[in-house]
Amino acid sequence: MANTVTFSRGDSFACSWTWNPAAGELANLIGTTITSTLRDNCGAEYDMTVTLAGNGLSFTTTFVGDTSNWHLGLASWDIRFQFPGNPVTHSNLFRVQVQETITQA
């Protein structure tokens, strides 16, 4: 399974996620603190805004700033989960290939 996506610098950046708990995991993410950061090819970090759905079964990660300054190349991105009771885990690492945008307004 590939964890790499291509993204055009200057576009809006957001993703929707679905929580599919395995046996023994929490039934939903209510009460969980979720944070997410993307680190571009030159090491600049961009914090995402995370919005949890009311039922705790999905969430969105959104960068609310301007992506036109993101450096071209392969960026790294993950999601951190701090569950009730304070256990912490991270998602797999995602790769975002930031590419140049040709057509401008």
C-alpha positions in Angstrom: 0.0 0.0 0.0 1.5 3.3 -1.1 1.5 6.2 1.4 2.6 8.8 -1.1 0.4 11.4 -2.7 1.1 14.3 -5.1 0.2 17.8 -4.2 0.4 21.1 -6.1 2.0 23.9 -4.2 -0.4 26.8 -3.6 -3.5 24.5 -3.5 -5.7 24.0 -0.4 -4.5 21.0 1.7 -7.0 18.9 3.6 -7.8 15.2 4.2 -10.7 13.3 5.7 -10.0 10.2 7.8 -12.2 7.4 9.1 -11.5 5.6 12.4 -11.8 1.8 11.9 -11.0 0.3 15.3 -9.5 -3.2 15.4 -10.5 -5.6 18.2 -9.5 -4.2 21.5 -9.2 -0.6 20.3 -11.4 2.3 21.3 -14.8 2.3 19.6 -14.4 6.0 18.7 -11.9 8.9 19.1 -14.0 10.9 21.5 -11.7 12.2 24.3 -8.6 11.6 22.1 -6.3 14.5 21.4 -5.2 14.4 17.7 -2.4 16.5 16.3 -0.7 16.5 12.9 2.3 18.1 11.4 3.7 18.1 7.8 7.5 18.7 7.4 8.5 19.8 3.9 11.7 18.9 2.0 13.7 21.7 3.7 12.5 21.0 7.2 9.8 23.7 7.6 6.9 22.4 9.7 3.2 23.1 9.1 0.7 22.2 11.8 -2.7 21.0 10.7 -6.0 21.9 12.2 -7.8 18.7 13.3 -11.6 18.6 13.5 -13.2 15.5 15.0 -16.7 14.5 13.9 -19.4 14.4 16.6 -19.6 10.6 16.6 -15.8 10.3 17.0 -15.6 8.0 13.9 -13.9 10.4 11.5 -11.8 13.5 11.5 -10.3 16.0 9.0 -6.8 17.5 8.9 -6.6 20.9 7.3 -3.8 23.4 6.7 -5.4 26.8 7.1 -2.5 28.8 5.8 -1.0 29.4 2.3 0.8 26.4 0.8 2.5 28.5 -1.9 5.6 28.7 0.3 6.0 24.9 0.8 9.3 23.7 -0.6 9.2 21.5 -3.6 10.1 17.8 -3.1 9.1 15.0 -0.8 7.5 16.1 2.5 6.8 13.8 5.5 3.5 13.9 7.4 2.0 11.9 10.4 -0.8 12.0 12.9 -0.4 11.8 16.6 -3.1 10.3 18.9 -3.1 10.8 22.6 -5.8 8.6 23.9 -7.8 8.9 27.2 -5.5 7.8 30.0 -2.5 9.3 28.1 -1.2 6.4 25.9 0.3 7.9 22.7 0.7 6.5 19.2 1.4 7.8 15.8 0.1 6.9 12.3 2.3 5.5 9.7 4.4 8.1 8.0 2.8 9.6 4.9 4.7 11.1 2.0 3.5 14.2 0.1 5.3 15.0 -3.2 5.0 18.8 -3.4 5.1 19.8 -7.0 5.3 23.1 -8.8 2.1 24.8 -10.0 2.4 26.1 -13.5 -0.9 28.0 -14.2 -1.3 31.1 -12.0 -4.2 33.5 -11.7 
